[in-house]
Amino acid sequence: MTVDLSKVPQMTQTPAQHDERMQWFRDAKFGMFIHWGPCSVGKREIGWGRNARRPWDIGIPDPSDDTHDAEYDNYYKVFNPERYDADAWARFAKESGMTYMVLITKHHDGFSQFDTKLSDYSIMATPYGRDIVKPFVEACHKHGLKAGLYYSTRDWYHPDYLVGDNKAYDEWYRGQVEELLTNYGKVDMMWFDHVGGRDWGKWKFDELFAMMYRCQPELLVNNRAARFCGPTTPEDQGPESPEFEHMTLGDFYTPEGKIGAMDIENDWESCIHVGQGWSYRGEDGFKGPEDCIKMLASCTTGGGNLLLNFGPRPDGTFTDGEAAVARAMGEWLNQYGEAVYGTRGGPLQNGDWGGSCHKGNKVFLHVYEWTQDTLELPPLPHQVLAARTLEDKPVTFTQDEARLAVSVADTDRDTPVTVIKLTLDAAIEPGCLTGQAPAEQEADARVVGPPPGQD
């Protein structure tokens, strides 16, 4: 039977329709990723901390291999996050300058954080016994945040995962995704995380995408719904068509653990954790606020978003180290948000000095390093009429056909980023880029994360 893909935008949208769908994401810039679950009880990494079978990640398993990690797999029996307050989470994210949130609903360990009718290995079997996803989505929308749900297609716990023709598991996980997209009101984003094997024939991605857009017509989807991991087999089948493969690339790609290379032609989002790992690993080992502010500025000027990850404690509260980072970023964005939200990357090529973004006839320079008193840059496509820092300090500039030279007094430079607003005599068009990209960035222009099995 032919699957009706007429409502799947990746198959049917015009460039103008695509731009309209992506506008909120392009304007958003900064989101909160949350990795959390029973693994937090043992301070073990979510999914990857489970020392048991990992089919199609460390080799093709013997079908009879049913090894488990008894300690990890039983954390759910004591997982009781009595201090989980979704409303407080959303308020905290908003105060920290985030504009959207993405919550883990099921990671590679197979545990479902929601009231699923398709598994007993879920939040409903814990002492807590209540759905975590429902209040999360409601709190996001109450506070004006977009709500995203992470779902790992690979599953090292489920007994049917990649067994035989994979039909049983394929139908099961699509059933869970349908629950997520029908039981919680509007969901703005599905954030998938990898598929085992290399065999397109074991997955009905056409049925997945058709179902998702029947349920949520305005949904955004990342590029990992059909991102394969693990070894190949001689029987592996490829995608049905280039159009089919294009559909599964979704709407944006996802560099992981690093800032993506500058790319103002495609939508992307770097996901990076604040702590030692993705989930709760203790009360120390966090990145500093200045590093995280520079990461946000680098993503913004590079044309992407930053999805900054937090790993709450088992009780549902944020660690002091994470909270300090988030509050510092919120304070910075209160002052410098004009140079972040709603901007587009460029028109200057990013470099060691920093980068630029623009909005209308304003260009914002995010300067990290002043190797000389004067920052010399390629010429802009329009004349600069005025220049000030966002702290309203004076900026000296000169311009000609060959260059733009900008200087700020030592005492007027800011840490970790000096932000300069240039007012031009005309607006910068999106997609405009001047200056030569370094060779390594050109080669890495479509980085989509680490090799399969490394994330």
VEXSEKE-120007 format. One line per field, with one value per residue (C-alpha): residue number from 1; residue in one letter; x, y, z. Coordinates in pm, whole numbers, plus 32768, in hexadecimal, padded with zeros to 4 digits. Example, Ala and Ser with C-alpha at 12.3 -4.5 7.8 and 13.67 -1.06 7.14 Angstrom:
REM VEXSEKE-120007
num 1, 2
residu A, S
x 84CE, 8557
y 7E3E, 7F96
z 830C, 82CA
END
This chain:
REM VEXSEKE-120007
num 1, 2, 3, 4, 5, 6, 7, 8, 9, 10, 11, 12, 13, 14, 15, 16, 17, 18, 19, 20, 21, 22, 23, 24, 25, 26, 27, 28, 29, 30, 31, 32, 33, 34, 35, 36, 37, 38, 39, 40, 41, 42, 43, 44, 45, 46, 47, 48, 49, 50, 51, 52, 53, 54, 55, 56, 57, 58, 59, 60, 61, 62, 63, 64, 65, 66, 67, 68, 69, 70, 71, 72, 73, 74, 75, 76, 77, 78, 79, 80, 81, 82, 83, 84, 85, 86, 87, 88, 89, 90, 91, 92, 93, 94, 95, 96, 97, 98, 99, 100, 101, 102, 103, 104, 105, 106, 107, 108, 109, 110, 111, 112, 113, 114, 115, 116, 117, 118, 119, 120, 121, 122, 123, 124, 125, 126, 127, 128, 129, 130, 131, 132, 133, 134, 135, 136, 137, 138, 139, 140, 141, 142, 143, 144, 145, 146, 147, 148, 149, 150, 151, 152, 153, 154, 155, 156, 157, 158, 159, 160, 161, 162, 163, 164, 165, 166, 167, 168, 169, 170, 171, 172, 173, 174, 175, 176, 177, 178, 179, 180, 181, 182, 183, 184, 185, 186, 187, 188, 189, 190, 191, 192, 193, 194, 195, 196, 197, 198, 199, 200, 201, 202, 203, 204, 205, 206, 207, 208, 209, 210, 211, 212, 213, 214, 215, 216, 217, 218, 219, 220, 221, 222, 223, 224, 225, 226, 227, 228, 229, 230, 231, 232, 233, 234, 235, 236, 237, 238, 239, 240, 241, 242, 243, 244, 245, 246, 247, 248, 249, 250, 251, 252, 253, 254, 255, 256, 257, 258, 259, 260, 261, 262, 263, 264, 265, 266, 267, 268, 269, 270, 271, 272, 273, 274, 275, 276, 277, 278, 279, 280, 281, 282, 283, 284, 285, 286, 287, 288, 289, 290, 291, 292, 293, 294, 295, 296, 297, 298, 299, 300, 301, 302, 303, 304, 305, 306, 307, 308, 309, 310, 311, 312, 313, 314, 315, 316, 317, 318, 319, 320, 321, 322, 323, 324, 325, 326, 327, 328, 329, 330, 331, 332, 333, 334, 335, 336, 337, 338, 339, 340, 341, 342, 343, 344, 345, 346, 347, 348, 349, 350, 351, 352, 353, 354, 355, 356, 357, 358, 359, 360, 361, 362, 363, 364, 365, 366, 367, 368, 369, 370, 371, 372, 373, 374, 375, 376, 377, 378, 379, 380, 381, 382, 383, 384, 385, 386, 387, 388, 389, 390, 391, 392, 393, 394, 395, 396, 397, 398, 399, 400, 401, 402, 403, 404, 405, 406, 407, 408, 409, 410, 411, 412, 413, 414, 415, 416, 417, 418, 419, 420, 421, 422, 423, 424, 425, 426, 427, 428, 429, 430, 431, 432, 433, 434, 435, 436, 437, 438, 439, 440, 441, 442, 443, 444, 445, 446, 447, 448, 449, 450, 451, 452, 453, 454, 455
residu M, T, V, D, L, S, K, V, P, Q, M, T, Q, T, P, A, Q, H, D, E, R, M, Q, W, F, R, D, A, K, F, G, M, F, I, H, W, G, P, C, S, V, G, K, R, E, I, G, W, G, R, N, A, R, R, P, W, D, I, G, I, P, D, P, S, D, D, T, H, D, A, E, Y, D, N, Y, Y, K, V, F, N, P, E, R, Y, D, A, D, A, W, A, R, F, A, K, E, S, G, M, T, Y, M, V, L, I, T, K, H, H, D, G, F, S, Q, F, D, T, K, L, S, D, Y, S, I, M, A, T, P, Y, G, R, D, I, V, K, P, F, V, E, A, C, H, K, H, G, L, K, A, G, L, Y, Y, S, T, R, D, W, Y, H, P, D, Y, L, V, G, D, N, K, A, Y, D, E, W, Y, R, G, Q, V, E, E, L, L, T, N, Y, G, K, V, D, M, M, W, F, D, H, V, G, G, R, D, W, G, K, W, K, F, D, E, L, F, A, M, M, Y, R, C, Q, P, E, L, L, V, N, N, R, A, A, R, F, C, G, P, T, T, P, E, D, Q, G, P, E, S, P, E, F, E, H, M, T, L, G, D, F, Y, T, P, E, G, K, I, G, A, M, D, I, E, N, D, W, E, S, C, I, H, V, G, Q, G, W, S, Y, R, G, E, D, G, F, K, G, P, E, D, C, I, K, M, L, A, S, C, T, T, G, G, G, N, L, L, L, N, F, G, P, R, P, D, G, T, F, T, D, G, E, A, A, V, A, R, A, M, G, E, W, L, N, Q, Y, G, E, A, V, Y, G, T, R, G, G, P, L, Q, N, G, D, W, G, G, S, C, H, K, G, N, K, V, F, L, H, V, Y, E, W, T, Q, D, T, L, E, L, P, P, L, P, H, Q, V, L, A, A, R, T, L, E, D, K, P, V, T, F, T, Q, D, E, A, R, L, A, V, S, V, A, D, T, D, R, D, T, P, V, T, V, I, K, L, T, L, D, A, A, I, E, P, G, C, L, T, G, Q, A, P, A, E, Q, E, A, D, A, R, V, V, G, P, P, P, G, Q, D
x 8000, 8085, 80B0, 8017, 8134, 806E, 806B, 81E1, 8281, 83DD, 8341, 825B, 82BC, 8335, 8466, 8380, 82B0, 83ED, 8467, 831A, 8322, 8486, 8462, 8425, 854D, 8633, 85C6, 85DD, 8759, 8764, 86BA, 86D3, 8712, 86BA, 874C, 86AD, 861F, 865D, 87CF, 87F1, 87C3, 8911, 89C3, 89F6, 89EB, 8897, 8891, 8A0B, 8A33, 8971, 8A6B, 89A4, 894E, 895F, 88E2, 896D, 8A4C, 8B65, 8B1D, 8A02, 8987, 892B, 87AB, 87B9, 888E, 87AC, 88AE, 8839, 88D5, 8811, 8875, 8830, 86F2, 8660, 86A3, 853C, 84C3, 854C, 852A, 8442, 8478, 8391, 8422, 83E8, 8330, 8303, 8283, 83BD, 8492, 83E8, 8402, 8571, 85B1, 8501, 85BB, 86FE, 86AF, 8645, 8526, 84E3, 851A, 8557, 8518, 8590, 845C, 851C, 8693, 875B, 871B, 85AE, 850C, 83D8, 83A8, 8239, 80F2, 8117, 801D, 8125, 821F, 822A, 838E, 8322, 82F4, 81A5, 825B, 8332, 82DD, 8293, 818A, 812F, 8165, 828C, 8250, 80F0, 8146, 8286, 81D2, 80C4, 81C6, 828A, 815B, 80E1, 8227, 823F, 8349, 8345, 8330, 840F, 8419, 854E, 8517, 8626, 85C5, 86DC, 8687, 8775, 8668, 8546, 8551, 84D3, 85CE, 8664, 85FF, 85AF, 8506, 84DB, 8369, 82F6, 83E0, 83A6, 822F, 8263, 8342, 8264, 8144, 8201, 824D, 80DC, 8086, 8174, 80DD, 7F6F, 7F5D, 8008, 7F73, 8054, 81B6, 82A0, 83C9, 8427, 8597, 85F4, 8739, 87B9, 874E, 880A, 8898, 88B1, 877A, 866A, 8592, 8564, 84C3, 8387, 83F4, 82E6, 81DC, 8291, 8298, 8136, 80B6, 817A, 80F0, 7F8E, 7FAF, 8079, 8072, 8163, 8263, 83DA, 84B3, 862C, 870B, 872D, 85E9, 86A6, 880C, 88A6, 89A8, 8A60, 8AEC, 8A68, 89EA, 89E5, 8869, 8850, 8767, 8790, 8685, 8565, 85BC, 8689, 8544, 84FB, 8655, 862F, 84EB, 859C, 869E, 8587, 85AA, 86F9, 883E, 88DF, 8A54, 8A8E, 8B82, 8C17, 8BBF, 8B57, 8C20, 8B97, 8A71, 8975, 88CC, 8848, 879E, 8865, 8878, 89A3, 8950, 8A55, 8A42, 8A94, 8B07, 8BEE, 8AF3, 8990, 88DE, 8921, 8A86, 8AAE, 8AD5, 8C11, 8CC5, 8BF5, 8C56, 8C78, 8B79, 8C73, 8CB6, 8B41, 8B02, 8C12, 8B76, 8A27, 8ACB, 8B89, 8A4C, 898E, 8A95, 8ACE, 8962, 88E8, 884C, 88D9, 881D, 88CC, 889E, 884C, 883B, 8756, 8789, 86B8, 85C1, 857D, 8646, 8765, 88C4, 895F, 8A6A, 896B, 8891, 89B7, 8A01, 8894, 8864, 89A3, 8932, 87DF, 8881, 8960, 8839, 8772, 887C, 88ED, 87BB, 8787, 88C2, 8847, 86D0, 863C, 878D, 882A, 8993, 8A8F, 8AD3, 8C3D, 8CE8, 8D25, 8E8E, 8F69, 8F00, 8D91, 8C6F, 8B4A, 89D4, 88D6, 876D, 86E4, 87E6, 889F, 89D8, 8A50, 8BBE, 8C04, 8D74, 8E2F, 8F98, 9046, 919A, 91D8, 913F, 907D, 8FAF, 8FD3, 8EB8, 8E47, 8D6B, 8BF5, 8B02, 8A74, 8AFE, 8B1A, 8A6D, 8AA5, 8B48, 8B23, 8B51, 8A12, 8A81, 8A70, 8BE8, 8C8F, 8D17, 8E0D, 8DF5, 8E77, 8E09, 8E64, 8E3E, 8F48, 8EF9, 8E38, 8F11, 8E74, 8F0B, 8E8C, 8F55, 8FE2, 8F0E, 8DD0, 8DFD, 8D24, 8D63, 8D34, 8CAA, 8CB0, 8B75, 8B7A, 8A47, 8A82, 896A, 8978, 88D8, 8817, 87A9, 8880, 87D6, 87D3, 88D8, 89D1, 8B36, 8C7B, 8DDC, 8E8C, 8E2F, 8F56, 8F96, 8F3C, 8DEB, 8DA1, 8DE6, 8D07, 8BE3, 8ADF, 8B56, 8A30, 8ACA, 8BC4, 8BE6, 8AC5, 8AE9, 8BB4, 8A99
y 8000, 8158, 8243, 839D, 8498, 85C4, 8664, 862F, 8785, 86FF, 865B, 8773, 88CC, 89EC, 8AB4, 8BC7, 8AD0, 8A3A, 8B91, 8BD6, 8A89, 8AC5, 8C2E, 8BEF, 8B01, 8BF7, 8D0F, 8C3B, 8C0C, 8B76, 8A41, 895E, 87E9, 870D, 85AE, 8515, 83CF, 82A8, 82A6, 83E6, 8316, 826D, 839F, 82D2, 8353, 832A, 8202, 81E8, 81A1, 805D, 7F3E, 7E41, 7DDC, 7EED, 7E4B, 7EDF, 7FCE, 7EE3, 7DD6, 7D04, 7C3C, 7AD5, 7ADC, 7A15, 7B21, 7BBB, 7C49, 7D5F, 7E4A, 7DE9, 7F1D, 8017, 7F6D, 7F79, 80E5, 812B, 8072, 8189, 82AF, 83A1, 850B, 85A8, 8703, 86FB, 883D, 886F, 89CF, 8A2B, 898F, 8A60, 8B9F, 8B57, 8B1A, 8C5C, 8D27, 8C94, 8D11, 8BC7, 8BD1, 8A5B, 8918, 87AF, 8693, 852B, 844A, 8306, 82DA, 81AC, 8100, 80D0, 8174, 8245, 8387, 8399, 82DD, 81EF, 80D7, 8012, 7FC5, 7F76, 7FFE, 8164, 827D, 81E8, 80BC, 819A, 820E, 8360, 82C4, 83FD, 8471, 855F, 85CB, 8658, 8765, 87B2, 8802, 88C6, 8994, 89E5, 8A73, 8B26, 8BE9, 8C28, 8B22, 8A2B, 88C0, 87B3, 863F, 8564, 83F9, 82F4, 8202, 8115, 8050, 7F63, 7EEC, 7E8B, 7D17, 7D4C, 7E5B, 7DF6, 7C8C, 7BE0, 7CD1, 7DD0, 7DEF, 7DC5, 7ECF, 7FBC, 7FB7, 7FD4, 8109, 81B7, 8173, 8222, 834D, 835F, 8362, 8485, 8547, 850B, 850F, 8655, 8769, 882E, 87A8, 8891, 87AC, 863B, 8600, 849E, 83ED, 82E2, 8195, 804B, 7F98, 8014, 7F71, 8060, 7F30, 7EF6, 804A, 80E7, 8253, 82B3, 823D, 82F1, 8442, 8421, 83D7, 84F1, 85F9, 8575, 85AA, 86EC, 87AD, 88BB, 87CF, 8801, 86C7, 86A4, 85D7, 8498, 83DE, 830A, 8346, 81ED, 8160, 8018, 7F19, 7EC5, 7D76, 7CEB, 7CF8, 7E6D, 7F30, 809E, 81AC, 8185, 82C9, 8409, 84BF, 83BF, 83ED, 8569, 8550, 84A1, 85B8, 8681, 87F4, 882B, 8777, 8741, 8767, 86C1, 8722, 883C, 897B, 8937, 89C7, 8B0E, 8AC1, 8BD0, 8B08, 89E6, 89DB, 893F, 8921, 88C3, 87F5, 880F, 87AC, 8896, 8782, 8653, 8595, 85A9, 8538, 8579, 851B, 85D5, 8733, 87A7, 87A6, 88B0, 899A, 8B07, 8C12, 8CCB, 8B93, 8B59, 8CC3, 8CA9, 8B63, 8C11, 8D35, 8C44, 8B86, 8CC9, 8D62, 8C12, 8BF8, 8AF9, 8AC8, 8A4F, 893C, 8943, 8806, 87EA, 86AE, 86DE, 8625, 84EC, 85BF, 86A2, 87D4, 8875, 886C, 89AB, 89A3, 898C, 8A96, 8B86, 8B5C, 8B8B, 8CC2, 8D61, 8D23, 8DB8, 8EF0, 8F0D, 8EE3, 8FEC, 90DF, 9049, 8F8F, 908F, 9000, 8E97, 8E62, 8E83, 8EBA, 8DFA, 8D8D, 8E5D, 8F26, 8F03, 8DB3, 8D3A, 8D35, 8D2D, 8E93, 8E31, 8E54, 8F23, 8F0D, 8FFD, 9071, 9174, 9287, 9229, 9151, 90CF, 9078, 8F7D, 8FAE, 8EB1, 8F0D, 9055, 8FF0, 915D, 92A4, 92AF, 9190, 9180, 90D5, 90A4, 91B9, 91AB, 91C2, 930C, 9444, 9456, 958D, 955F, 9473, 9444, 9322, 9294, 9332, 947C, 94B1, 9563, 94A1, 952F, 94B1, 94F1, 944D, 943E, 934A, 9263, 924D, 92B2, 9314, 9321, 9379, 9391, 941C, 9314, 9399, 937B, 920F, 910A, 8FA9, 8EA4, 8F4F, 90B8, 90F1, 9210, 928B, 9317, 93DE, 93C9, 9494, 9361, 920E, 90D7, 8FC2, 8E66, 8D84, 8E9C, 8E37, 8EF1, 8E81, 8D38, 8C01, 8B3D, 89F9, 8920, 89CC, 89A4, 8830, 8815, 88E5, 87D7, 8736, 8679, 85F5, 84E6, 8397, 82AA, 820E, 832F, 8406
z 8000, 7FA2, 80CA, 809F, 80CB, 804E, 81A9, 81E6, 81AF, 8162, 802F, 7FBC, 8040, 7F6C, 7FDC, 805A, 8121, 81B1, 821F, 82C7, 8383, 83F8, 8465, 85D7, 85E5, 8532, 861C, 8758, 8771, 88CF, 895D, 8A8D, 8A5F, 8B8A, 8BBA, 8CEC, 8D69, 8E52, 8DEE, 8EBC, 8FF8, 8FBB, 8F27, 8DEC, 8C89, 8BEB, 8AFD, 8AD8, 8C4D, 8C25, 8C14, 8B4B, 89E9, 88E3, 87A4, 8664, 8726, 878E, 8690, 860C, 8738, 8763, 876A, 88AD, 8959, 8A5F, 8B51, 8C35, 8D32, 8E68, 8F2C, 8E16, 8D9F, 8EFD, 8F52, 8EE9, 901F, 90FC, 900C, 90BF, 9050, 9150, 9113, 8F9B, 8F46, 8DD1, 8E04, 8EC6, 8DB3, 8CA7, 8D73, 8DB0, 8C3E, 8BDE, 8CE5, 8C5A, 8AFD, 8A61, 896A, 8948, 8A0B, 89A5, 8A9D, 8A88, 8A6F, 8A28, 8A07, 898C, 8ADB, 8A76, 8BA6, 8B4F, 8C13, 8BB7, 8BE9, 8AC6, 8A8D, 89CF, 8AE3, 8C56, 8C69, 8C9C, 8D95, 8DF8, 8E94, 8F74, 90D5, 9034, 8F55, 8E92, 8D2E, 8D0C, 8BA5, 8BCB, 8CCC, 8C0D, 8AC7, 8B7D, 8C3D, 8B02, 8A54, 8B8C, 8B95, 8A20, 89D6, 88B8, 892D, 889A, 88E7, 88BD, 885D, 8828, 8715, 8778, 88AF, 8962, 8A54, 8971, 8919, 87B3, 8751, 8600, 862B, 84E0, 83F2, 850E, 84BC, 8625, 86AD, 8589, 85C7, 8740, 873B, 863B, 8729, 883F, 8762, 870B, 887E, 88B2, 8792, 87EB, 8968, 89C2, 88EF, 8809, 87E9, 872E, 86F2, 86E4, 8729, 86BF, 8714, 8628, 8598, 85AC, 8480, 831A, 828D, 8219, 81D7, 834E, 8389, 82FD, 830A, 8212, 8308, 8422, 8370, 82E8, 8447, 84EB, 8402, 841C, 8593, 8596, 844A, 84C3, 855A, 8528, 851A, 8539, 8453, 8521, 84DE, 83E0, 844F, 845C, 854C, 8572, 847C, 8325, 82A8, 8143, 8149, 818F, 80AD, 8055, 804B, 7F5B, 7EA5, 7ED1, 7F26, 8033, 80C8, 80B8, 817E, 829E, 82B6, 8354, 838D, 8438, 8480, 85D0, 8619, 8769, 8879, 87A9, 86F2, 858E, 846F, 83EA, 8304, 82AF, 819C, 826F, 83C1, 84DD, 8655, 872D, 8860, 8975, 8AE4, 8C05, 8CF0, 8CDD, 8C0B, 8B8A, 8CC6, 8E37, 8E96, 8FDE, 9062, 8FB3, 8E64, 8DB2, 8C98, 8CF6, 8C9B, 8BBE, 8AEE, 8AC0, 8A5D, 8954, 88D7, 88AE, 87F7, 8714, 86B9, 867B, 8599, 84ED, 8485, 8584, 86DA, 8825, 88DD, 8A2E, 8AF8, 8C6B, 8D3F, 8E6C, 8FB3, 8FF8, 90BE, 8F93, 8FFC, 8F3F, 8FCA, 9050, 8F41, 8E29, 8EC7, 8EDE, 8D6B, 8D08, 8DDD, 8D59, 8BF4, 8C44, 8CD1, 8B9D, 8AB1, 8B6A, 8AF9, 89AF, 8932, 881E, 877C, 8796, 8772, 8618, 8573, 8452, 8436, 8371, 82A3, 831A, 8321, 8485, 84FA, 8630, 8670, 868D, 859A, 8524, 8502, 8474, 8487, 8396, 836A, 84AA, 84B4, 8604, 8634, 874B, 8796, 886E, 8824, 87DF, 8759, 8700, 876C, 8623, 859C, 8423, 8369, 8200, 8173, 81AC, 8087, 810C, 81AF, 832A, 83AE, 8522, 861D, 8796, 8885, 8919, 8A60, 899F, 899F, 8879, 874F, 8655, 84EF, 8395, 8252, 80E6, 7FC6, 8056, 81C7, 82FE, 8428, 8583, 86D4, 8837, 895A, 8A46, 8B62, 8A92, 8A2A, 8ACF, 8B4D, 8AC1, 8988, 8915, 884A, 8750, 8696, 853D, 8498, 831B, 8209, 818D, 820C, 81EA, 8128, 81C9, 812E, 80F2, 814F, 8120, 8179, 8134, 81FC, 828D, 81D0, 82F9, 831B, 81AA, 81C7, 82FA, 8281, 82BC, 8400, 8496, 85D4, 862F, 8580, 85CD, 8722, 87B0, 8838
END
